[in-house]
């Protein structure tokens, strides 16, 4: 009997399944808008209804280019817009530049969103993004880890690659951390949005997730290895969270099934 494909294999095969479609009017408009952004380089861009600052004094150029081309956290944003409900309580792990936290707060209200970011260097841009969108989700500039206390955080000039995982970038510094299990118990999220550059394999299994209905996550098999990635998927399934669908080869939605 042949084995059913695993969640990670379904994700990795997604690119192969795509077929080219003729460009419609919306696609042409998106291309034109992208070209105009790249040419005139505005200081604020709107993505998925969220205003995003593109000040090079705050954000590295590689991230600005992702914003201009509409690729910055596009898959995560599309999934959240599909599955979030106004009554949800959202715990975001890895605030980045404040984009996803702002999107979640626009849907659910600021008082129902708690967001964590360990990289203290991005606090000004996160708060700028929140201010631009007139939202104020609770922001904790701390790491989220399997245990509370202090964790080693590996800083990178490319802020989206900073992580609790050592990727030989250097820049190791101690940061304050909160226990994921304690945060889940206190905040009681119904949805978790997670992009913590590989640390998910240690953090997510450390808590009781029975109150969580949906998980929007960027997986990092190239950082942690396929075996650790599959172990995480298995751990999530044991807690009732099963792979539902993927948006890219890494970004996926897990939903609760009884």
C-alpha positions as CSV (number, residue, x, y, z in Angstrom):
1,X,0.0,0.0,0.0
2,X,1.5,3.4,-1.0
3,X,1.8,6.0,1.7
4,X,-0.2,9.2,1.6
5,X,1.9,12.3,0.8
6,X,3.0,14.2,3.9
7,X,2.0,17.8,4.6
8,X,5.5,19.1,3.7
9,X,5.5,17.0,0.4
10,X,2.2,18.6,-0.5
11,X,3.7,22.0,0.1
12,X,6.8,21.3,-1.9
13,X,4.8,19.9,-4.8
14,X,2.6,23.0,-5.0
15,X,4.9,24.8,-7.4
16,X,4.9,21.9,-9.8
17,X,1.1,21.9,-9.9
18,X,0.8,25.5,-11.0
19,X,-0.2,26.1,-14.6
20,X,0.2,29.4,-16.5
21,X,-2.9,31.4,-16.9
22,X,-3.5,34.3,-19.3
23,X,-3.1,37.6,-17.6
24,X,-6.3,39.3,-16.7
25,X,-7.0,43.0,-16.2
26,X,-6.2,42.8,-12.4
27,X,-2.9,41.1,-13.1
28,X,-1.9,43.8,-15.6
29,X,-2.9,46.5,-13.1
30,X,-0.8,44.8,-10.4
31,X,2.2,44.8,-12.7
32,X,1.7,48.5,-13.5
33,X,1.3,49.4,-9.9
34,X,4.5,47.5,-9.0
35,X,6.4,49.2,-11.8
36,X,5.2,52.6,-10.5
37,X,6.3,51.8,-6.9
38,X,9.7,50.7,-8.0
39,X,10.1,53.8,-10.1
40,X,8.9,56.4,-7.7
41,X,9.6,54.6,-4.4
42,X,6.9,56.0,-2.2
43,X,7.4,56.1,1.5
44,X,4.2,54.3,2.3
45,X,2.6,51.4,0.4
46,X,-0.7,49.7,1.0
47,X,-0.8,45.9,1.0
48,X,-4.0,44.0,1.7
49,X,-5.5,47.1,3.2
50,X,-2.5,47.7,5.5
51,X,-0.3,50.8,5.2
52,X,3.3,49.8,5.3
53,X,6.2,52.3,5.8
54,X,9.1,52.0,3.3
55,X,11.6,54.4,4.9
56,X,15.1,53.1,4.2
57,X,16.2,54.6,7.6
58,X,13.9,52.0,9.2
59,X,13.8,49.0,6.8
60,X,16.5,47.3,4.8
61,X,16.3,47.7,1.0
62,X,15.6,44.0,0.4
63,X,12.4,44.2,2.5
64,X,11.4,47.5,0.8
65,X,11.6,45.8,-2.6
66,X,9.4,42.9,-1.3
67,X,6.9,45.5,-0.2
68,X,7.0,47.4,-3.5
69,X,6.5,44.2,-5.5
70,X,3.7,43.0,-3.2
71,X,5.5,39.8,-2.1
72,X,6.1,40.7,1.5
73,X,4.3,38.1,3.6
74,X,1.7,37.9,0.9
75,X,0.8,34.2,1.5
76,X,0.4,34.8,5.3
77,X,-1.8,37.8,4.6
78,X,-4.0,36.0,2.2
79,X,-4.6,33.1,4.6
80,X,-5.4,35.4,7.5
81,X,-7.9,37.4,5.4
82,X,-9.5,34.1,4.5
83,X,-9.7,32.5,8.0
84,X,-9.8,35.3,10.6
85,X,-13.1,36.2,12.3
86,X,-13.8,39.4,14.3
87,X,-14.3,37.4,17.5
88,X,-10.9,35.6,17.2
89,X,-8.0,36.2,19.6
90,X,-4.7,36.2,17.7
91,X,-1.3,35.5,19.1
92,X,1.5,36.5,16.6
93,X,4.9,35.0,17.0
94,X,7.4,37.2,15.1
95,X,6.1,40.7,14.4
96,X,8.6,41.5,11.7
97,X,7.8,45.1,10.6
98,X,4.3,45.1,12.2
99,X,2.5,44.2,9.0
100,X,0.7,41.1,10.0
101,X,-0.1,42.4,13.5
102,X,-1.7,45.4,11.9
103,X,-3.7,43.2,9.5
104,X,-5.0,41.0,12.4
105,X,-5.9,44.1,14.5
106,X,-7.9,45.6,11.6
107,X,-9.9,42.4,11.4
108,X,-10.3,41.4,15.1
109,X,-9.6,44.7,16.9
110,X,-6.4,45.8,18.7
111,X,-7.5,44.4,22.1
112,X,-7.7,40.9,20.6
113,X,-4.2,40.7,19.2
114,X,-0.9,40.0,21.1
115,X,2.3,40.1,19.2
116,X,5.9,39.1,20.1
117,X,9.1,40.2,18.5
118,X,12.6,39.5,19.9
119,X,14.5,41.9,17.7
120,X,14.5,45.2,19.6
121,X,16.0,47.0,16.6
122,X,12.7,46.8,14.7
123,X,10.5,48.3,17.4
124,X,10.4,51.8,15.8
125,X,9.2,50.4,12.5
126,X,6.6,48.2,14.1
127,X,5.2,51.1,16.1
128,X,5.3,53.2,12.9
129,X,3.3,50.6,11.0
130,X,0.7,50.4,13.9
131,X,0.4,54.1,14.0
132,X,-0.1,54.4,10.2
133,X,-3.0,51.9,10.5
134,X,-4.5,53.4,13.7
135,X,-4.2,50.1,15.5
136,X,-2.5,49.3,18.8
137,X,-2.2,45.6,19.4
138,X,-0.2,44.7,22.5
139,X,3.4,44.5,21.5
140,X,6.0,42.6,23.6
141,X,9.6,43.1,22.6
142,X,10.7,39.8,24.0
143,X,11.4,36.4,22.6
144,X,8.8,33.7,22.8
145,X,10.5,30.4,23.8
146,X,9.8,27.0,25.4
147,X,10.9,28.4,28.8
148,X,10.8,31.9,30.3
149,X,13.9,33.8,31.4
150,X,16.6,34.5,28.9
151,X,17.3,33.2,25.4
152,X,20.1,33.6,22.9
153,X,18.9,35.5,19.9
154,X,20.9,35.7,16.7
155,X,20.6,39.1,15.0
156,X,21.0,39.6,11.3
157,X,21.2,42.7,9.2
158,X,18.4,41.2,7.2
159,X,15.8,41.5,10.0
160,X,13.6,38.8,8.6
161,X,16.4,36.3,9.1
162,X,17.0,37.0,12.8
163,X,16.1,34.1,15.0
164,X,16.6,31.9,18.1
165,X,18.2,29.4,15.7
166,X,21.9,29.9,15.1
167,X,22.4,30.2,11.3
168,X,26.1,31.2,11.5
169,X,25.3,34.9,11.0
170,X,26.9,35.9,14.2
171,X,25.4,38.7,16.3
172,X,24.4,36.5,19.2
173,X,22.9,38.4,22.2
174,X,20.9,37.4,25.2
175,X,17.2,38.6,25.2
176,X,14.4,38.3,27.7
177,X,12.0,35.5,26.8
178,X,8.5,34.5,27.9
179,X,7.3,30.9,28.1
180,X,5.0,30.1,25.2
181,X,2.9,27.8,27.4
182,X,2.4,30.5,29.9
183,X,1.4,33.0,27.2
184,X,-1.1,30.6,25.6
185,X,-2.6,29.8,29.0
186,X,-3.0,33.5,29.9
187,X,-4.0,35.0,26.6
188,X,-6.1,32.0,25.3
189,X,-5.6,32.6,21.5
190,X,-8.0,31.0,19.0
191,X,-5.5,31.7,16.2
192,X,-1.7,31.7,16.1
193,X,0.3,33.4,13.4
194,X,3.8,32.1,13.5
195,X,7.0,33.1,11.6
196,X,10.0,32.7,13.9
197,X,12.6,31.4,11.4
198,X,12.8,27.7,12.6
199,X,12.3,28.2,16.3
200,X,8.7,26.9,15.8
201,X,10.0,23.3,16.1
202,X,10.9,23.9,19.7
203,X,8.3,26.5,20.7
204,X,5.0,25.2,19.4
205,X,5.2,21.7,20.9
206,X,5.9,23.2,24.4
207,X,2.3,24.3,25.0
208,X,-1.2,22.9,25.3
209,X,-2.9,24.1,22.1
210,X,-6.3,22.7,22.6
211,X,-7.9,26.2,22.6
212,X,-6.3,27.0,19.2
213,X,-8.5,26.5,16.2
214,X,-6.2,27.7,13.4
215,X,-2.5,28.1,12.9
216,X,-1.0,30.2,10.0
217,X,2.6,29.3,9.9
218,X,5.7,29.7,7.8
219,X,7.7,26.5,8.1
220,X,11.4,26.4,7.7
221,X,12.5,22.9,6.7
222,X,15.7,24.2,5.0
223,X,16.8,25.7,8.4
224,X,15.7,22.9,10.8
225,X,15.8,19.9,8.4
226,X,13.0,17.8,7.0
227,X,13.0,15.4,10.0
228,X,12.4,18.2,12.5
229,X,9.8,19.7,10.3
230,X,7.9,16.5,10.0
231,X,8.1,15.9,13.7
232,X,6.5,19.3,14.3
233,X,3.7,18.5,11.9
234,X,3.2,15.2,13.7
235,X,3.2,17.0,17.1
236,X,0.6,19.5,15.8
237,X,-1.6,16.6,14.6
238,X,-1.5,15.0,18.0
239,X,-2.9,18.2,19.4
240,X,-5.7,18.2,16.8
241,X,-4.2,20.7,14.4
242,X,-4.0,19.2,10.9
243,X,-2.6,20.5,7.7
244,X,-5.4,22.1,5.7
245,X,-3.8,23.8,2.8
246,X,-0.6,25.6,1.7
247,X,-0.2,28.9,0.0
248,X,3.4,28.4,-1.0
249,X,6.1,25.8,-0.4
250,X,6.5,27.0,3.2
251,X,3.4,28.9,4.3
252,X,0.5,26.7,5.5
253,X,-2.8,26.7,7.4
254,X,-3.4,24.1,10.0
255,X,-7.0,23.7,11.4
256,X,-8.5,21.9,14.3
257,X,-10.3,18.6,13.5
258,X,-11.9,16.3,16.0
